[in-house]
Amino acid sequence: MARRAGLVSHGRAGCDRGFTLIELLITVVLLGTVIISILAAVQTTIVASSRSRSAARVESAIVNVADRINRAPKRCDYTIYANAAVQTEGWDTSTVLIQQWHYDYDGYDGGAITAADWQAGACEGSITDPPDLLVQKLRITVTAPDGTVSRSIELVKSDV
């Protein structure tokens, strides 16, 4: 064996056996496993970020709808305010649903208000001009345009 500048030579110069096919296959499989794990984590992060962004936009839109309805004069239908609020987000009006009820006062009985005390519609019957002291309950539901996130909020509108 000849020694040159701290290197040990084992036989002929330039004789390198290289890697076997099995070693190369094992390396490719291991790298593939690592890369698949990394790609799965990246995809999960992207989906979570997208959902988070959609949720934030839905929250913003629902607050905007509730604010517009709270500021609106008392009416028998608040759909126009809900539609206007989601359209400012650039969304279709089908992304907002508004359900409306009015409180049917049948005299003070001292009991709790039950679901039966709320009647469908923001006003009674075909009234178009709401009476004084009318209590209205509204449920606003906003869904992201891609359908991944939906939020609801209830509010009571009254001048009592």
DRENRO-883158 format. One record per residue (C-alpha): residue in one letter; x, y, z. Coordinates in steps of 0.05 Angstrom, whole numbers, padded with zeros to 5 digits, always signed. Example, Ala and Ser with C-alpha at 12.3 -4.5 7.8 and 13.67 -1.06 7.14 Angstrom:
A+00246-00090+00156
S+00273-00021+00143
This chain:
M+00000+00000+00000
A+00027+00067-00019
R+00015+00130+00022
R+00011+00197-00011
A-00002+00260+00030
G-00044+00225+00082
L-00087+00185+00034
V-00089+00110+00033
S-00094+00075-00034
H-00127+00007-00038
G-00106-00021-00103
R-00112+00010-00172
A-00123+00085-00179
G-00192+00104-00206
C-00224+00038-00188
D-00289+00058-00154
R-00343+00007-00146
G-00399+00059-00141
F-00468+00043-00114
T-00508-00020-00128
L-00577-00017-00157
I-00607-00038-00090
E-00573+00019-00054
L-00599+00069-00105
L-00670+00041-00100
I-00669+00045-00024
T-00644+00117-00029
V-00699+00136-00078
V-00753+00103-00035
L-00729+00139+00028
L-00726+00206-00007
G-00795+00195-00037
T-00823+00179+00032
V-00794+00243+00061
I-00818+00285+00002
I-00889+00256+00006
S-00891+00273+00081
I-00868+00344+00067
L-00919+00353+00011
A-00975+00327+00054
A-00957+00377+00109
V-00954+00434+00058
Q-01022+00416+00030
T-01052+00413+00100
T-01024+00481+00115
I-01051+00510+00050
V-01121+00482+00063
A-01121+00508+00135
S-01098+00576+00112
S-01152+00579+00059
R-01206+00559+00109
S-01180+00610+00159
R-01182+00664+00105
S-01254+00644+00086
A-01275+00644+00159
A-01247+00714+00169
R-01283+00740+00107
V-01349+00707+00130
E-01341+00738+00199
S-01329+00806+00168
A-01389+00798+00123
I-01436+00776+00178
V-01415+00834+00222
N-01428+00881+00163
V-01497+00851+00153
A-01515+00857+00226
D-01490+00928+00229
R-01530+00949+00168
I-01593+00917+00197
N-01583+00950+00265
R-01575+01018+00232
A-01634+01009+00185
P-01701+01039+00202
K-01751+00989+00228
R-01781+00951+00169
C-01820+00888+00154
D-01764+00859+00111
Y-01689+00868+00120
T-01667+00825+00061
I-01645+00886+00020
Y-01594+00906+00075
A-01566+00835+00080
N-01559+00831+00004
A-01524+00898+00000
A-01475+00878+00055
V-01452+00814+00020
Q-01449+00849-00048
T-01397+00897-00019
E-01354+00836-00009
G-01363+00819-00082
W-01406+00759-00065
D-01472+00736-00095
T-01535+00749-00054
S-01545+00674-00049
T-01489+00673+00003
V-01534+00706+00055
L-01597+00679+00086
I-01640+00720+00132
Q-01697+00691+00174
Q-01744+00739+00208
W-01794+00734+00265
H-01835+00782+00306
Y-01856+00775+00379
D-01930+00761+00387
Y-01948+00796+00451
D-02009+00765+00482
G-02007+00799+00549
Y-01960+00794+00607
D-01965+00726+00640
G-01900+00729+00680
G-01872+00668+00644
A-01810+00662+00601
I-01813+00678+00527
T-01818+00613+00489
A-01807+00595+00416
A-01882+00595+00407
D-01884+00669+00422
W-01844+00685+00359
Q-01884+00686+00295
A-01855+00680+00225
G-01841+00744+00188
A-01813+00810+00213
C-01884+00839+00216
E-01952+00810+00227
G-01990+00787+00165
S-01988+00833+00105
I-01969+00896+00144
T-01917+00936+00106
D-01907+00991+00158
P-01884+00962+00225
P-01923+00985+00286
D-01891+01019+00347
L-01861+00975+00401
L-01852+00917+00353
V-01799+00868+00373
Q-01764+00831+00316
K-01715+00774+00317
L-01670+00759+00258
R-01623+00701+00243
I-01569+00718+00193
T-01530+00662+00160
V-01471+00678+00115
T-01436+00623+00075
A-01369+00632+00039
P-01377+00630-00037
D-01337+00564-00039
G-01384+00534+00013
T-01329+00515+00062
V-01348+00562+00119
S-01417+00583+00145
R-01433+00627+00205
S-01499+00649+00237
I-01517+00704+00285
E-01583+00724+00316
L-01603+00794+00334
V-01663+00827+00364
K-01687+00893+00336
S-01735+00933+00379
D-01753+01003+00402
V-01778+00979+00469
